[in-house]
Amino acid sequence: MQCQECGAQNEPNARFCTSCGAALRPASSGIAPLDTHVDHAETEYVGGRGRISYRIDGTTLQVVTIELEPGEVIYSESGGMAWMTGNVEMKTHTGGGLGRMFKRAISGESLFIVDFFVRKGKGTVAFACEFPGKILPFNLKPGESIIVQKDAFMCAEKSVDLDIHFRKKLGVGFFGGEGFVMQKITGPGLAFLEIDGEVVEYDLQKGQQLKVDTGHLAALEPTVSFDITMIKGFTNILVGGEGLFLASLRGPGKVWLQTMPMSKLAQKVAQFIPRSEGGSSGGVNIDLGSLLSGS
């Protein structure tokens, strides 16, 4: 008898699934297995033997659903899982000892890593965006790397290595918008990144330069040169509103830019948060006219 929850095969007279423990129902009950397909689901990748399959659902708040078979393992930071079928098992560990835990902490990730796998049948596990944006999949070849902003990592196949990436130049570290540390993800295997807002991709040729507000830089290939340049012109600095520094990206290589950095959105929302202006009553003074008009 086939389990309606995980799809595992059981003995004809079994009452509970030996794989996930769910109660077994006869096929004549009229209850169909869970259909996880939706109108806007897009099948991005169908894995071969030993490789995961996945799809990405949604538009601005996306979720990646990963199908696992025995022998396949996906890992994420602790707390990253959204939902999973009953036969998926979890194993939480340090991911390589105290050194690795420290590296993940300073790169914006959690201290612990969680592995997801199945022993029998097929299982699914899903990881959802924490912020309006896009999920970018990268199918990395052996030794191939991608440099990404802190806290962009979502999940990856077990064969993918997650490490920190230090910027060598002090100017980039102090004024680059993300500090000295980014994340370096190295293949082989599939890795998934969470990007704020929409994504714009540029393929820079050798010598081509792109100047970017530092908060909009999401990811880049290691071949791209990354430095910081100061805005020229007294008037531009004083009233331009763009800050003092821009990221200077020089090819060859691909860069991925994000349209809605979380930091900029937080600054915009903060403008509309009522603040106490003091006074004898100690209450909150709210200018409803300005609040409603958006000024």
N, C-alpha and C positions, 0 to 999 in steps of 0.2 A: 504494500500500500504506500502511495506517495504522500509525503507530508505537504500540506497546503501552505505551510509557512516557509520552509527552507528548500523543499523539492527533493529531499532525501528519500530513498526507497527503504521501506520497512517490511517486516513480516506481515502476511495477510491478516492475521488476527491481532496485530499489535494495537494497543490502545493509546500509546504515547510514542512520539518520535524518539528514536534512540540517538538522534543527532542534536536536536535542539530542545527536546522535552515537551513540545507542543502537543496538545490533544489531537488525535487523528480523527478525521471525519470521513465517512464513506463517500465515494464519488457521487452517490445518488442523493446526497443532502442538498445539492443545488448551490452550495457555496463554492464559488470559483476561487482559485489562488489569487493572491494580491497582484493586481495589474499596476505596475509602477510607471507606465508610459503616459505622458501628458502631451498636449498639443504642441507646446513650445519646447519639448525636449529634443535635443540634438545629439545624435550618436557621433561622438568625436573619434573614438578609437575602439577597435575590437582586437583584443590581445590574442596572441597565439599561445602555444603551450608554455605555461609558466609565466605568462605576462597578463597583467590585469586588464579588464575591459572597463570602460567608463562612459558616462554621458554627462553633459552639463545642462541643467534646467534653469529657466528663469531669464529675466532681462536685466533689471538693475540690482536685484538681491538674489544672486545666483547660488546654486548648490550643485556640487559635483557628486554623483552617485557612482560608486565603484563596485564592480562585481568581482568577488573573490572565489577561487577554487582552491582545493587543498594544495599546499606548497607555495601559495602566493601570499605575500605580506605587504601591507601598507602601514605607514607610520605617520603620526602627527604629534604636535605638542599636546600636553595634557589639557583636557577640556575642549578640544577642537571638534570632537564628533557631534553630529546633530541627531542622527538616528541610525539604527542598524537592525538587521533581521536577527531572530532568536538564536541562530546557530553560529553567529560571529563571536569569537572570543577575543578578550583583551589581555595584554600583558604590559604593565607599566614598569619602566626601568630607567636607569640613569643615562643610557645611551652612550656609554663609553667611559664612565667614571667621573670623578670630581672635575677634572680638567674640561671635559665636554660640557658638564653642567654649567661651569663658570662662563664658558664661551657663549652658550645659548642665552644665559642671563644678560650679558652685556650686548647681545645682538637683538634683544627684544623678545626672545622666546621664553617659554616656561622651562623650569629646571628639569622636568622629567619628560620622557618620550613614551608614547603608547603605541604598541604594535597591535594590529587587527588582522585576524586570520580565521580560517575555518578548518575543521578536521575532516568533515564529510559534506557532500553535496555542494551547492552553490549558496553563497551569502552575499548580501549587499550592505555597504556602510556608506553614509553620506556625510559630507562636510559643507557647511553653509557659510556664506559671507557674513562678516560681523558689521559691515558698513556698505552702503550703496556703491557698487562697482562691478568689476568683472573678474572672472576666474580665468587665468591664463595657463594652459597646459604646455609643458616643455618635454619633448621626447629626446632626452640627451643621449648622445653616443658615449662610448667609453672614453673617459678623460675630458669630455666636453663640459664647459662650465658656463654659468650665467651669474652675474653680479646683480643683487637686488637690494632694495631698500630694507631697512630693519622692519621686522614684524610682517613681511610680505609672505613668508612661507606658510603654506596651508597643510599639505601632506605630500607624501612621495612613496614610491616603491622602496623596498628595503635596500636595494642595491645603490640607491642615491645617497651621496654624502652631503650633509649640511654642516657648514663651517662658517667662521667669521672671516671678514675681509677687511684688513686695515688699509686706510689710505696713507700713502707714504709722505705726501706733502702736507706740511702744517697748515697752509692756507686752506686747503680743502677740508681739513679736519675741523678747523675753527669756524669757517664760514659756509661750509657746504650744505647746511640745512639738516643733515642727518648725523652730525658728529663724525668721529673718526672711524666708526664701524659700520659696515654693511654686511650682508650675508652672501656667502659663496656656495652655490649649489652645483655639484659635480656628478655627472653620470658614470655608469650607464643607468637608464631607467626614466620613468615618468615622474615629473614633479609638477605640483600645482601651486600657483601664486595667486594671492588676493590683491587686486589693484583698485585704488580709489577712483571712482567715477568711470568715465570712458577711457579707452586706450587708443593712443596714436603711435604708430610704429614708423621709424625712419631707418633706412638702410644707407648709412653714410659711406661714401666712397673715400679712398685715401686722400687725406688733406682737407676734406669737406668739414666745415665747422658749424656747430649749432649751439647757440646761447640760450640757456633755459633757466627760468626761475627755479631755484634749487628744490622747492617743494614738489615740483611737477616731474622730477626724475624718478621713474619707477624701477627700471632695470636696464642693463647694458651688457654687451658682450665684453669679455676681457680685453679684446683688441682695441677697444675705444679708449682714447686718452681722455682723462677727466681732470680738469683743473678749475680754479676759481679766478674770475676776472672782475675787476672793479669797474663800475659804471663811470663813464667819462662825462664831464661837464658839470659845473657847479649847479646849474638850474635843474638838471636831471636828478642830481643827488638830493637837492633841497626840496623840490616839489614834485618829483616824478612819481613818487609813491611805489617804486619798485624795489626799494631797499638799496644797499650799497653794492651788493655782489650778485653775480650770475654764475651759473655753472657753464663752463666752456667744454663742449664735447667735440672731439675731433676723430674722424674716421681713420681707418676703415672699421666697419662693424655696425651692428644693429643697436638701436636704443628704443626703449618703450617709455612713453610719457603718459602721465595720468592727468585727467582734466579737473579732478576735484580732490586735492590733497585734504586729508582730514584736519590738518592744522589750520588751513585757511578757512574751512567751513566752521571750525570751532570759534575762530576769531570773529567771523561774520555773525554767528548766533549770539555771541557774547554781547554784541552791540544792542541787542533787544532784550537782554535780561535786566529787569528792574533792579535799581540799586538804591540803597538807603542814603538819603542826603542829610541825615541828622535832624535835629530839632527837638523840641521839648517832649513831643509825643513818642519819639523813638520809632515811629512807624515807617512804612515804606512809601516813598513819594513817587508815584508813577504818572508820567505824562502820557495820558491815553491818546491824545491827539497825535503825538509823534509816533507812538507805538502802532497805531492803526494805519497811519499814512506811510509807514516804512521809513521815515526820516530820522 
